[in-house]
Amino acid sequence: MKPILFFALFCFSMNCLAQLPASGTKVSGPITTKKGLVLKAGDKVRFGAGGLSSGGYQHIYTSFEKFGQKTAGLEEGYSYKYAQIKEFREVGTGDEKRYVALVRPKGGISVNLRAIDLEPAIAAKEIISINDVAISKLISKKTI
């Protein structure tokens, strides 16, 4: 009886220590980033080169459930491919609040939507254009 009880307690404690998936509230309508870019569902984004030395992406994740996990970055092979924004999620609170775009890359067969941490992905040039307009041009229009 003791071994069964020990095993049950061990499994329960390990389950409690597991990392919970990212939680975020779904945002309807267009969003505005801190840089002033306005994005909406249906917009087309273009991936740049991956920010990691392996060619993988540091701020684009394989799914929203794995958002924020260092080992869940999108693998190489998406450079200069397009994806369509399906929806947005808002994560964090206060000054730490940021938006995550859920996208489906063109030609992808995966069921999971990819998750893009928008602000850092744009800053790292992992996202280089929106609706075929370069990010740098969109930001410079906002500052004029």
N, C-alpha and C positions, 0 to 999 in steps of 0.2 A: 504493500500500500504506500509506503514512504517513497519508493522510486517513482511511482505514478504521480504522486502529489508533487514531488520535486520537479519532474518533467513538465507538469502542467504549469507550475509557477515560473519555471524557466522560460517556457514559450510565451506566457503572458507578459513577463518582464521584457523580453526581447521585442515583442510586438509593440509595447509602449515606447520603446526607445527608437523605433523606426521613424524615419523622417516622413512627416506628413506631406501630402501634395500641396502645391501652392494653392492658396485660396485667393480668389479675387472676384470682385463684383463685375458682372457684365455691364458694359456701357452701351447704351443705344444712342444713335445719332453720331454726328461728327465729333472728333476730339481735336484739341489744340495742344501741341507739344510745348515745352518750355522755350524752344527756339522760335515759336510762332507758326509752325507748320500745321495746317489743317488737313486732317485725314478722315476718310469715311470708308465704310464697308464698300467693297467693290473696287477700290483703288488698286492700281497695279504697282508693285514695288519690284526693284531689280536688286539682286544680291551683288555685292562687290566681292573682293577676295577675302578669304577667311583671315581672321586676325591672329590665329595661332601659328606657330612655326610649322606645324603639321599640315596646315592648309584648312583646318577645321575652324569653326566659328565659336567665338567666345560669348557672344551676346544673343545668339539664335539657338534655340533649344529644340530637341526632337519632339517634344510635346509640352503642353502647359503643365501637365502633372509633374514633369521633371524640371520645370522652370527654376533656375537658380542653382541647380546642381552642377558642379564643375565638370563632372564626367558625362554630362548629358548634352554637351554642345553638339550642334549639327556637324556632321562629318564633311569632309572636303567633297568637291564635285558639284557644288551649286554655284560656283563663280559665274557671274553675268547671266544667270537664269532669272526668269520672272516668276512672281507669285502674286496671287490675288488675296487681298485682305478679306477675311470672312467676318470677323468680329473683333471687339476690343475688350480687354479686361483691365480693371484698375486695381493695382496692388499697393500695399503700404498705406501709411497715414501721414498727415501733416506735410512736412518738408520732404519726407521720404516717399511721398505718393508719386507713382509713375504709371505709365500706360504700357500694356503688352498687346501687341497685335497678333492675332491668330491667323495664319496664312496657309494656303495650299499651293505648293510650287507646281508650275506647269509641268506636265508629264510625270508627276509623282504618282505612285500607286499606293502610298501609305494611307491608312485609315486616319491616323492622327494628324491633326493640324500642327504645323510648326509654330513655335512661340518666339516672337521677336521682342526683346526688351528695347523699345524704340530709341530712347535718348542715347544710351551707350552704343547701340548698334550704328546709329547715324554718326556719332562722334568718331567711332573706330573705322568708318567707311565700309562696314559690312553691308550697309544699305546705301546704294549710290544714286538711285533715282526713284521718283514717284510719278507715275503716269508719263513716263518717258521724258521728264524734266529733271535735270541734275539737282541734287540736294543743294549744292552750293549756289545755284541760281535761285532756288526757292527761298533760301535764307537771305540772300542779298536783296531780294525784292522786299522782304519784310523790314529790313533795316533802313531802307531808303525813305 
